[in-house]
Amino acid sequence: MKGAARSPSYGVVLGTMRRHLAKLFPGSPPTAVAAARGGVVPGEGTDDPFRVLVSTIISTRTKDAVTAAAADRLLCVAPDARRLAALAEGRIARLIFPAGFYRTKAANLRASTRLLLERHAGRVPEGMEELLELPGVGRKVANLVRGLGFGIPGICVDTHVHRISNRLGWVATRDPAGTERALARVLPRRYWIVVNELMVRWGQAVCTPLSPRCSACPVAGDCRRRGVTRTR
């Protein structure tokens, strides 16, 4: 029944999501970005920030499998900023094709690596403002780089996190930026890094945009189903 859910128990809900996803996708990291990091479990270690940066820039509006394959191809050829900056833009585009907007991403990747060389000795900075100066990097990508690459708590909000957080009743917001601010006020800091990894796959497999699988959802008892008009 809508509106009958108990007060949020963030750790219980996220833990249930993690266990259910492990059953649905045994042996697989929750998202392609995690897979591109070499399988490091989100929230339990960090990986090469450069690899995370490249993978997350490619991942925007791109399917998981395509992201993982494209990142692997590019990073095998150019595993650091110096070598990537030396590649022609056309070659970068060919290496990451068929990622969405691959030509734009190729230009952004090359420009970003050149800025890394000019301003940061080729290293990925951990500061939010410095990351946002890089072409192709918005708050979503910056938070992923800080969280997955440096272990700095930050909430990465994409369409899945925005939708599911509102459906659960954790927040009541209109856009991802508002959701990031609202979650930062209510979600315990220890969950900030893992929430994106879990909710992205949850939104793909269970809490889908148009007709969520509420009848088979193990967290249905903790969900207010806000905005949900049709379920399976």
N, C-alpha and C positions, 0 to 999 in steps of 0.2 A: 504494500500500500504506500502510495507516494506521501512523503512528508513524515513518515513514521520512524525514520532511521534514528538511531541513538546519536549522542554527541560523538564527534569524530575521534577515532582511535587510530592515529596516523600510522604508528608502528605496526599495529595488527593488520590494517588494510594493505600496507605496502609489503609486509611479510607474506601475506596470503597471495598477493599478486606474484611475488617472486617464486613461491613454491608452485603455483599453478602454471606459470610460464615455463618453469623447469620441466614440468611434465609434458607440456605441449611441444616444447622445443628442446629435448634433452641434448646436452653437450654444446648448446649454442649460446653465445653472448646475446643479451636482449636486442641489440641493434647493430647495424653495420658499422657504425662508428666505433663501437666497442670491439667488434671483430677486427677492424683495421688497426686497433691498438695492440693486436697480438693476443687478445683473449684476457687481458687484465680485467678482473671483476670490478665494476664501478664501486667506488667507496672503499676498496680494499687494496689500494696501491695506485701508483701513477705510471704513466708511460711517457715516451719521448714527446714533448710538447709540439715539436715540429710535425711529427706524424699526425698528431691529433688535429693541429691546425689545418693541414692539407686535407685530411679526411673530412673534417666538418665543413670546410668551404665547398668541397665536391658534393656533400650530402644534401645540400639544400634543394628541395623539390626533385629529389632523385630517389628511386627505389633502393632498398637496402642492398640487394645483391649487386646492383649496378655500381653503387658507391664503393663497396668493398673491392670489387674487381678493378675499378678505375683507379682507386687509391693504390692498390698493390702494383699495378702497371707503372704508374707515375713514380712511385717511391723506389721501385727497383732500379729505375733509370737515374733518378735524382733524389737520393736519400737525405740531402741537406739543402740549406738555402742557397749556398754558393752554386751548386750544380743545377738546381732548378732555375735560378735566375739566368743561368747561361744558356738554357734551352730556348729555342725559337718559340714564339707564341703558338705558331701553327702546329709544332710538334707536341706541345703540351695538350692542345685541343684534341689532336688525334689519339693521344694516350688516354685521355679521360672520356672520350666518346664511348657510349652514348649517354653520358650524364646529362641531365637537363641543363640547358643554357651553357653548354660546354665551351663555346667560344668566349662568352663573358667570363666564365670561371677561369679559363686559361689566362685571359688578360689580368684578372685579379690575382691569380696565383703568382704570376711573373712579377707584377708590380709589388705585391706584398713581400716577396722574397728580396727584392731589391731594396725595399725600405728596411727590412731586417738587417741587411748588410750595411746600409748607410748609417742607421741609427742605433743598432743593437748588436753589432759585431756578428751578425748572422744568427743570433739566438732569439727565440720567441720570448717576448716580455710577459711577465705575469700580471702586470697592472691593467686594469680595465680601460683606462684612458689611452694607454699606449696600444692596446689591442684594437680599440675602436678606430685608430688612425689607419689601420691596414685596410686596403681595398677588399671588399667582399666580406668584411667582418662586422656584424651587428652584435647586439647584446646576446642573442641566442648563441652564436658561434663563440663569442668571447667567454660566456659563462661555461660553455663546454670545454674550451681550452683551459680555463682556470681550474675547473673541477677535475677533469680527466687527466690533464697534463701536469698540474701542480698540486692537486689535492686541496685547493682553496674552495671552501663552500660557496656555492652560488646556484641559483635556481634558473635552469634553462627552460624557458617556456615556449613551446611551439603549439601548433594547433591541437595536438593530442592532450598535452598537459592542460591547456586552457579549457578544452571541452570537458575532460574528465574531472578536473578539480571543481568545475561548476556543477556538473551532474552529481557528484558526491555530496555537494553542499559545503565543501571546504571554503569556497569563496563565492562571491556573487559579483562578477566583473564582466565587462563588455569587450575587452581586448587583451592580448597577451601581456602588454606592458602593465596593465592594471592587475592582471593575475600574478605577475612576478612580484609586485609590491605587496599584494594581499597575502600571498603564500609566505612571503618573508616575515610577515607579522604573526602568522599562526603555526606554520610548520616548524617543528624542532630542527635546529641547525644540522643535526647529524643526518637528516634525510635530504638535505638540499641537493647533494650531488646525484644520489641514486633515483630521485623522483622522475627525472626525465627519461633515464634508461628504461625504467619499468613502465611508465605510462605510454611511451611511444609504442612499444610492442603490445601493451594492453589495448591501446586504441586501434591497433591493426587487427588484433585477433579476437577481442572480446567486446570492448566498448566502442564499436564502430560508429561512424558519424550519423548515418541515417536510420539504422535499425539495430541497436545494440542487442547483444545476446544475453539479456537479463535473466532468462530462465535457466541459463547454465553458468551464471556468474557467481563465483564463490564469495564475493563481497557485496552481494545484493542487499543483505541485511544491514549494511552500513552505508547504503547509498540512498540519497533523497530523490534521485532521478529527476533533478531539476531540468526542465526544458525537453525532457524525453516525451514524445508523443506516440511513438510506435516502437515496439520491441519484438524480439523473437524468443 
